[in-house]
């Protein structure tokens, strides 16, 4: 007897070129997030500039940083621009800690330059 996995329930909302994430961005949510963004990226009329909005993300762990890097790489491979908006402070802090903040770069989230 084989077990059938329950169908995925998407929690994020896509509005044109913007995907608004909802809920957690952690290790346990990764399969859902990858499925959601895979569906988003497979649109036939995908815009040149894609936006992922984190305004409704409630929980983040270090796997969220890896996911942002994956999305950045995937967008680059597709020849698309990718913006992250409303990046949670703790996610930005993790990116700084892992020294990948420049790879995640979100112009609307940047702060004043650090003194040298």
C-alpha positions in Angstrom: 0.0 0.0 0.0 1.5 3.3 -1.0 0.9 6.5 0.8 -0.2 9.6 -1.1 1.2 12.9 0.0 -1.5 15.4 0.8 -1.9 18.2 -1.8 0.0 21.3 -1.2 -2.0 24.3 0.1 -0.6 27.5 -1.2 -0.5 30.3 1.3 1.1 33.0 -0.8 -0.7 35.4 -3.2 0.5 36.2 -6.7 -0.6 39.6 -8.1 1.0 40.0 -11.5 4.7 40.5 -11.0 4.5 40.4 -7.2 4.3 37.3 -5.0 3.3 38.1 -1.5 4.6 35.4 0.9 2.5 34.5 3.9 3.4 32.6 7.1 6.8 31.0 7.8 10.0 31.0 5.8 11.8 28.1 7.5 13.1 24.6 6.9 9.7 23.0 7.3 8.1 25.4 4.8 10.7 24.9 2.1 8.8 22.3 0.1 5.8 24.6 0.0 7.9 27.7 -0.9 9.7 25.9 -3.7 6.4 24.6 -5.1 4.8 28.1 -4.9 7.7 29.9 -6.5 8.1 27.1 -9.1 4.4 27.7 -10.1 5.1 31.5 -10.2 8.2 31.1 -12.3 6.4 28.8 -14.8 4.0 31.5 -16.0 4.1 31.9 -19.7 3.9 35.6 -19.5 6.4 36.1 -16.7 7.4 39.7 -16.4 11.0 40.8 -16.7 11.1 42.2 -13.2 9.8 39.9 -10.5 9.1 40.9 -6.9 8.8 38.8 -3.8 7.1 40.7 -0.9 7.8 39.5 2.6 5.3 41.7 4.4 3.3 38.8 5.8 6.2 36.5 6.7 5.9 35.8 10.5 8.8 33.4 11.1 12.3 33.1 9.5 15.3 30.8 10.1 18.6 30.4 8.3 17.1 28.2 5.5 15.3 31.4 4.4 18.7 32.9 3.4 19.5 29.9 1.3 16.1 30.2 -0.4 16.6 33.8 -1.2 20.0 32.9 -2.8 18.3 30.1 -4.7 15.6 32.5 -6.1 18.3 35.0 -7.1 20.2 32.3 -9.0 17.0 31.0 -10.6 16.0 34.5 -11.7 19.4 35.1 -13.2 19.3 31.8 -15.1 15.9 32.9 -16.5 17.2 36.4 -17.5 14.8 38.1 -15.0 15.4 40.8 -12.5 14.3 40.0 -8.9 13.4 42.4 -6.1 12.8 41.5 -2.5 10.6 44.0 -0.6 9.6 44.3 3.0 12.5 42.0 3.9 12.2 41.0 7.6 14.9 42.5 9.8 15.9 39.1 11.2 16.3 37.8 7.6 18.5 40.7 6.7 20.5 40.2 9.8 21.1 36.5 9.0 22.2 37.5 5.5 24.7 39.9 7.1 25.9 37.2 9.5 26.5 34.8 6.6 28.2 37.6 4.6 25.7 37.2 1.7 23.8 40.4 2.1 25.3 41.8 -1.2 23.9 38.7 -3.0 20.4 39.3 -1.6 20.7 43.0 -2.1 17.4 44.8 -1.7 17.7 48.5 -2.6 14.6 49.5 -0.6 16.1 47.9 2.5 19.6 49.2 2.4 20.9 51.4 5.1 23.5 54.1 5.2 27.0 52.9 4.3 29.2 51.6 7.1 32.1 53.8 8.1 35.5 52.5 6.9 
